[in-house]
Amino acid sequence: MSLYFFHIDDGQAHRDEDGRELPNLTEARRQAADLAGHMLADGTGGFWDGRPWSVRVADGAGLALFELHLTAINAPATMGSKAEIYQKPLG
């Protein structure tokens, strides 16, 4: 088992001071994806208002192993009423 730290940057740095004991890097990748998925589902991290954020995973020595970068970009169709959208010229 190795210790992995899951640091989050959503415009502010949130360091994981405790870490998690996991069997391998594959499980650390799975845990990082799960963490990001839960944050998206909960609406935390500013993801849906267009601010990029990331989950950086480091080992027990502080070496960064990988990062997930996430950003949402709203389509114009979500920016106004349907009547306004259909009246705008395409292209």
VOGU-3710 file (C-alpha; in Angstrom, 3 decimals, decimal comma):
1> mslyffhidd> 0,000/0,000/0,000  1,160/3,511/-0,819  0,008/6,912/0,331  -1,628/9,193/-2,275  -2,660/12,830/-1,818  -5,549/14,375/-3,763  -5,012/18,141/-4,050  -7,823/20,252/-5,518  -7,463/23,638/-7,216  -10,764/25,376/-7,956
11> gqahrdedgr> -9,331/28,880/-8,009  -8,091/28,256/-4,495  -5,614/25,557/-3,557  -6,984/22,843/-1,267  -4,198/20,556/-0,099  -4,987/17,047/1,030  -3,051/16,839/4,288  -4,125/13,283/5,164  -3,863/11,280/1,958  -5,238/7,801/1,321
21> elpnltearr> -3,552/4,432/1,493  -4,169/2,680/-1,825  -2,744/-0,475/-3,383  -1,473/1,073/-6,641  -1,526/3,925/-9,170  -4,481/2,393/-11,024  -6,598/2,668/-7,883  -5,368/6,240/-7,313  -6,566/7,130/-10,835  -9,942/5,547/-10,108
31> qaadlaghml> -10,231/7,447/-6,832  -9,335/10,748/-8,553  -12,040/10,170/-11,180  -14,544/9,291/-8,436  -13,646/12,434/-6,501  -14,066/14,609/-9,594  -17,385/12,913/-10,399  -18,723/13,528/-6,897  -17,639/17,163/-7,029  -19,397/17,607/-10,376
41> adgtggfwdg> -22,565/15,959/-9,097  -22,532/18,093/-5,932  -21,940/21,288/-7,917  -18,813/22,119/-5,927  -15,596/23,500/-7,330  -17,070/26,176/-9,601  -17,026/23,786/-12,547  -20,386/24,832/-14,016  -19,604/28,534/-13,995  -16,718/28,087/-16,426
51> rpwsvrvadg> -13,791/28,241/-14,029  -11,223/25,520/-14,692  -10,258/23,305/-11,791  -8,054/20,320/-11,252  -7,335/17,333/-9,077  -3,597/16,698/-8,708  -2,483/13,405/-7,222  0,885/13,170/-5,495  2,705/10,333/-3,787  3,921/10,255/-0,194
61> aglalfelhl> 7,134/12,092/-1,161  5,121/14,931/-2,743  5,895/13,926/-6,334  2,980/14,842/-8,637  1,865/11,666/-10,427  -0,981/12,971/-12,592  -3,655/15,672/-12,853  -7,240/15,828/-14,004  -8,205/19,192/-15,557  -11,881/20,038/-15,865
71> tainapatmg> -13,714/22,975/-17,404  -17,325/23,383/-18,501  -18,266/25,621/-21,399  -21,941/26,476/-21,745  -23,392/26,367/-25,243  -25,224/29,476/-26,492  -28,498/27,533/-26,303  -28,255/27,645/-22,507  -27,734/31,395/-22,387  -31,232/32,672/-23,220
81> skaeiyqkpl> -34,814/31,818/-23,965  -35,701/29,569/-26,891  -37,397/32,469/-28,668  -34,178/34,493/-28,525  -32,082/31,571/-29,715  -34,300/30,783/-32,715  -34,276/34,431/-33,802  -30,497/34,620/-33,936  -28,936/33,924/-37,346  -26,807/30,779/-37,670
91> g> -23,182/30,983/-38,596
//
